[in-house]
C-alpha cells in the first residue's frame, strides 16, 4: 500500500438495518469517513429476512452497498475482492467460518478482522462457543482490529492473532450535533434489551425514576420483556431509527450509558452510543469501567454513577453544561467517522509493512 486512496471491501453483519444492533451505525460512520477521505469502499451484506424487513439505510454517500444471498454467490464479487487493497470481515458475520475460508485464497491485499464485539468474542472463544470465529481462524488474518483496547489486545495475541490493534467505534458528526429541540426528559437511555445490562438500567434509571416521580425518564429500544415494572414517569419507545437519535439525545438533560458486563469487565470498550451522545453535547451519566476516564475524564466530560444515589444527586443538583460541551470537544477531535477512517488506514498500512518485514 502507498498513500494513494485504497480500495476496501467489508463484509459485516449489517449496515442496512439498525434494528436491534449497534453494527449498522458504527459501519455507516466509518464508511462515510472512508469515502470522505477519498477511499473506494464496498460493503457486502448477507441478505436476512429480519434486517430486510427493518432496513433504514439512507442513500450511501460515496460508498457502495450490495446484498448477497449465499456464500456461493460471493464468487460474483471475487474479482473485486482479489483486486482490493484490503478485505475486512466483521464480527457476527453470517456463516462466518465458511465465508472466511472462501475469502482467504482470493485476498491479495491485507486481510483483516474487525470485531465490534471484542469482549463478547473473547468470552465465547475461551468457552469454545463463538459462532463467528474460532482460534484456528485467527492466524488467517493479517491484523485483528478490535472494538476494545487495553488488555483485550494481549488476550487476542495469546489466542493466536498475528497482530491486534484498537479500532474504536466512531460517530458521524454531521448527523450527531447540538440541536434546538424542546427538553422532554431529565434522563434517557437508548439501547436494545440485554439481560446483562438490565441490572444497570434498574439501578441507574428505573430506581431513580421511582425516587423522583416529578422527573421525566425515557427508555428507547426493542426486545424488552413485558414483565418489567416500568414506573409511570418512564416513557417507552419501542424502536428509534438512527435519523431520530440526535433529536432524542438533545431532548434530554442527561443521557445514560450502560455497558454490557463483558465489556465493563474487560474495559477500554466505548460504545457507539457513548460517542453519539457526546457529539450532541448532552451530558452523559455512565457506569464505571477501566479506560473510560482516559476517553472522557470523570467530572470534566462525564458523570460516573456507581449506584442509584449518584444518579439522583446528578438529577437534583445544579448540573454543569460544560460536561456535555467538553465531551463534544473530545469526540470531535478524535472520534468522528473521518478520524476513525484515518485510524483504519494507518492500521492497514502497519499490517502491510510488518508483513513485508517478516518476509
N, C-alpha and C positions, 0 to 999 in steps of 0.2 A: 504493500500500500504506500501511496505517496500523499501529498497534501491535496491532491485533486479530489473532487466530490466522489463519494463512494456510492456503489450500488449495493443495496442491502435487502435481503428477503427475510421476513419474520413470519414464523408460524406459531400462533398462540391460541389460547383458549377462546377468546372472543375480543373483537374490537367493535363489533356491530351492535352489541346489546349490553347495557349497563345493569340489566335486571339481575339482582341477587349476586353481583360480583363486583370487585374493585378493579378487575383487569382492564376493562374497556376504557375507563377514563385515564388510567395510567398509560396505556398504549397510545391513546389519542394525543395526549400531551407530548409524549416522546416523538411520535410520528410527525406531528406538526412542527416540532422543534427541528427534527432532522430535515424536513422539507424546507423550512425557513433558512437553514444553514446551507442549502444547495444540494443535499444528497437525494438520490433516487431510491425510493423505498416502495416495496410491495409487501402487503400483509395478506397472508393466506389463512383462511379460517375454515375449519371443518363445519359444514352445514349441519346444524342441530335443530330439531323442532322447538325446543324450549326457547332458544335465542331467536329463532326465526319468527316466533310469534310476539317477541318483545324487542324488536330492533328499533334503535333510536339514534343511529349513526347519522350525523349531519354529512353533507356532501364533503368528501375528503378534499382538503386544500393542499395540492402539491404532492400527494402520495396516492398510491393505488391500493385498491382492496378487491379481493376475489374470494369466492367460496369454492370449496371442493367437496365432493360427495363421498369419496372413499380414498383410502391410501393409494390404491392403484391409479386413481385419477391424477395424483401428483406428478405422474410421468409427463403429463401435458405441460408441466412447468419445469421440466428437467433442464431445458436449455438455460432458462433464466437463473435457476438455482446454480448451475455449473458456472455461469458467467459472472455471478455476483461476487463482489469483494468480500462480503460476509453473509453468512446464513445463521439465523438465530432461532432456536427452538425455545418455547416458553413453558413454564410450569403449568400443570393441568392440561397440557396438550392432549387432545383425544387420541387414543390408540398410539400413545407416545413411543413405546419401545419399537413398534413396527415402523413408525414414521422415521424415527432417529436412525435406525439401522438402514433404512432405504436411502435416506439423505446422505449418509456419511460418504459412500463412494462417489456421489455426484459432486460434492462440495470441493471446489478447488481453492477457494479463499479461506477465510477464517471461519471456523465452525464454533458457535458459542451457545451456551445455555443461559437463558435469562429467567431467574427464579424470583417471582413476585411474592412467593410464599415461603421463603427460606426456613424460618423456624419450624413451620409445619412439615416441610420436606425433610428436615433433619430428624425430627421425631419419628416420622414414618420410615425413613431409611434405617434408622437404628433399630426399629421394631420389625423391619422386613415387610412393611405393609404399604410402601409407597406405590401408588397406582400409575405414576407417570415417570418414574425414574428408579434405576437400580444402581448399586455400586459398580456393576460391570459396564454400565453405560458412561460413567463419569469420564474415563480416560479418552472417550471418543471425541470429547470437546477440547478445542484449543484453549478455551477460557470459560470460566463459570462466573457469570455476572449475577450478583446477589442483592436482593432487596435489603438484606441485613449486612451490617459491617461488624467490626469487633470480633468477638470470639467465634462467630459463625464461620468466618473465613478459615480459621485454623481447623475447625471441625470438617469443613469441606475438603481441605487438603488431606486430612487424616483419612478420610473415606475414599480417596482416590482421585480427586480432581487434580488436573495438571497445573492449573492456575486458578486463583479466585480473587475477585475484586468487587468492591461495593458498587452498586448502581441503584441508588435510591429512587423512589417514585418522584414525580415532579408535578407541576401544575401549569395549566395554560393561563398566563397572567392577563390575557386579553378578556377571557371569559370570567375569571375569578378576580374581582376587584371591588372596592367600596362602591355602594350604590345608595341612592336616596330612596329608601323604601320605608313604610311605616314600621315601627317597632311592635312586633306581635307577641314575642315571648321573652321571658327572662333567662331561660336556659333551654337549649335544644340539643338533640342528638340525631345524627344521620348514620344509619348502618343496618345491614341485614341482620336478622336474629342469629345469634350464635350462643349455644349453651355456655361456653366458657367466658363469654363477655357478659352474660346476664347478671351474675352476681355484682359486677361493677356497675351495671345500669341500675340495679336495685339500690345499691349503696349511694351512688353519686347523682341519681336523678329521681328515681321513684320515691325513696325515703325523704329527700329534701322537699319534694312536692307535697308529701303528706304533712311535713312540718311547717310548710309555708303556703297555706291554702290561698293566700292573697296573690301569690306569684303565678305566672303562666309558664307552662312547660310544653314541649312537643317532642315526639319520637317519630321519625320517618324511616321507613324501611319495611321490606316484606318478611314473611315467614314467621312472625311472632305467634306463639301458641295462643289459643283462645282462652286459656285459664289464667292468664296474667291479670292480677288485680290492679288495674290502672286507676290512680286517683282521678277525681273529676276534673282537676285542673291540668291534666296531661292530655293534650291533643294527639291523636294518632293519624299519621298519613301512611297509607299502605305502600306507596311507591312514589319516589320523586325522581324524575328524569334529570340527567345532567344539565339540561338547559335551565332548570329551575334551582339548581344547587346554590348559585351565587346569591340570588334573592333570598333564599332560605337562610343562609348564614347571616346576611345583612339584616334580617328581621329579628335577630337575637341580640340580647345584651351580652350573653356569654354562650359559647357552644362547647359541648362536651366531647372529649376524645377518650374512647375506651379501647384498650389494646387486648388482643387475644392472648390467652395465657402463655402459649408457647413463645410468642413474640415478646411479651413482657419479661419472661424468664431469661431469654437469651439477650435481650437488649439490642440497642442500635438498630431498631426496626420501625422507622417512622412511616405511618400510613399515608396514603394519598389524601385522605380526609383532613389530616393534620395540615398539610400544605395548602389545601383548598381554603380552609377556614382562615388560615393565616394570611393568605393572599387577599382575602376580603377585608382584612383589618379587624375581624371580630375577635375579641379576647377569648382565649381558649382555657378551659379547665380540663386537666388531664390526669389520669392515673400516673403513677411513678414507674419509671423503668430506666435501666442503665443506658446512658448515651443521650437521653432526651435533653438534659441540660447543656450538652455540647452543641445541640442544634438550636434550641430556644432556651436561653438562660432563665432559670426559675426566678419568679417575681419581677423579672425585667421584660420577658417576652412571653411568659406563660404562667398560669396559676396551677400549681401541683396540689392535687387533693388526695390525701391518704385515707379519707373516710367522709362520712356524711357531714360532720361538723365543719370540715374545710369548705365544702360547697355552700352550706348555709351561711358561713361567715362571708364568703365572696358575694353571695347574692344579697345580703343585707348590709354590706359595707358600702363605703362611698365609691369604690371602684376606681380604676385608673385606666383611662382610654389609651394611655401611652403603651400599655402592654400589647394591645392589638396593633398599634402603629409600629412598634418595634419588631413584632413578629413578621409583619408585612415587609418591612425593610430587609430582614434577613432572608426571607423566602425569595423576594425579587432579586436579591444579589446572587443567590446561588442555587435555587431550586425550581427554576422555571423549565419549561419544556426545552427551550433553546440551550440553557445551561446544561441540562442533563444530556441533550444530544451531543454537545461538545465532550462531555464526560465519556459517553459511549464510544465516540470515535477515538478518543485518546486510549481507551481500554483495548479497542480492536487493534490499534497501531502497536500498543505494547505487546499484545499477544503475538502479532506477526513478527515483531522484532525479536522477541525471546525465542520463538520457534526457529527463526533463521540462525540465531546464535547457537542453537543447540545442534544444528546440522554439522 
